[in-house]
Every structure is written in C-alpha cells, then in structure tokens.
Amino acid sequence: MGFAGSGLATLLWIAFIAIWISTPTWFSHIMTWAQGLPLVLEIIVWIVFLPWMVSIWIWENPWALWLRILLIAVIALVTMGGAGGSLRRRK
C-alpha cells in the first residue's frame, strides 16, 4: 500500500473513531447491513474493509470494554503503521 493507501486508511480510521464517539449504534447497523448483502458481496465487503469490519465485530461482542478498545487500537495501529514499515524497507 502506497502513500495514498495509508492516507485512505488513516481517513477511514478517523471516520471510525468519529462514529464510535458520536453514535456507536451505527456499528450494529453497519454489521446488519453487511450481513444482509448477498454472500458474494458480503465477502467482498469483508475483504476490502477487513480491519474495520473486524473492529466492528469486536465492538459488537460482549467482551470487556478494555479488551475491545485494546484490540481495536492494535488493529488501527497495525493498519496505519504497516504501510510505513514496508516503505522504509524498500529504500
């Protein structure tokens, strides 16, 4: 993923956090919408938006709040930092 890809990932994480703070019930609506898609489209949505879909799935689970926040933070940091690490190695 190049610069544009990591920038897009960062924007999506900012949107994720904004939804999380303002209306976290949207996550259940997003998950219900994705599960209501035809199977092929649902698989495509999960593949394209994997870190965010997994984060929504984690948030919807009845796990301890600290664990859900920790897991989502790790996924976000890996998603945003992963491209930077691979770009540094190529030089």
C-alpha positions as a printed Julia matrix, in Angstrom:
91×3 Matrix{Float64}:
   0.0     0.0    0.0
   1.5     3.32  -1.02
   1.14    6.81   0.41
  -2.39    7.23  -0.93
  -3.42    3.9    0.56
  -2.09    4.68   4.01
  -3.72    8.12   3.84
  -7.04    6.5    2.97
  -6.63    4.03   5.83
  -6.0     6.91   8.21
  -9.11    8.73   6.98
 -11.2     5.6    7.43
  -9.88    5.19  10.99
 -10.71    8.83  11.75
 -14.25    8.22  10.45
 -14.43    5.02  12.54
 -13.45    6.92  15.69
 -15.91    9.74  14.9
 -18.75    7.22  14.57
 -17.56    5.42  17.7
 -17.73    8.65  19.72
 -20.9    10.16  18.24
 -23.23    7.22  17.5
 -21.78    3.79  18.31
 -25.14    2.19  17.45
 -24.22    2.71  13.78
 -21.83   -0.21  14.14
 -24.69   -2.63  14.68
 -26.49   -1.09  11.68
 -23.37   -1.49   9.53
 -22.96   -5.11  10.62
 -26.65   -5.85   9.96
 -26.38   -4.2    6.53
 -23.28   -6.22   5.63
 -24.87   -9.47   6.79
 -27.96   -8.69   4.7
 -25.96   -8.46   1.48
 -25.8   -11.4   -0.92
 -22.97  -13.71   0.16
 -20.6   -12.73  -2.65
 -21.0    -9.01  -1.9
 -20.66   -9.63   1.84
 -17.36  -11.44   1.25
 -16.14   -8.58  -0.95
 -17.06   -6.0    1.72
 -15.26   -8.05   4.39
 -12.13   -8.39   2.24
 -11.98   -4.73   1.18
 -12.74   -3.34   4.64
 -11.27   -6.18   6.72
  -9.67   -4.17   9.57
 -12.79   -2.06  10.04
 -15.23   -4.96   9.75
 -13.21   -6.98  12.27
 -13.15   -3.94  14.56
 -16.93   -3.58  14.29
 -17.3    -7.3   15.01
 -15.04   -6.92  18.06
 -17.03   -3.91  19.26
 -20.31   -5.82  18.93
 -19.03   -8.68  21.11
 -19.87   -8.73  24.83
 -16.21   -8.74  25.86
 -14.78   -6.42  28.49
 -14.61   -2.81  27.34
 -10.85   -2.53  27.93
 -10.22   -5.64  25.81
 -12.34   -4.38  22.92
 -10.63   -0.98  22.96
  -7.19   -2.6   23.14
  -7.86   -4.95  20.22
  -9.3    -2.19  18.04
  -6.37    0.12  18.86
  -3.89   -2.61  17.91
  -5.69   -3.25  14.62
  -5.75    0.5   13.85
  -2.06    0.96  14.64
  -1.05   -2.06  12.58
  -3.21   -0.91   9.67
  -1.82    2.63   9.67
   1.75    1.71  10.57
   2.06   -1.33   8.33
   2.47    0.66   5.12
   5.1     2.93   6.64
   7.23   -0.01   7.68
   7.14   -1.63   4.26
   8.0     1.67   2.56
  11.06    2.11   4.78
  12.32   -1.39   3.99
  12.2    -0.83   0.22
  14.59    2.13   0.28
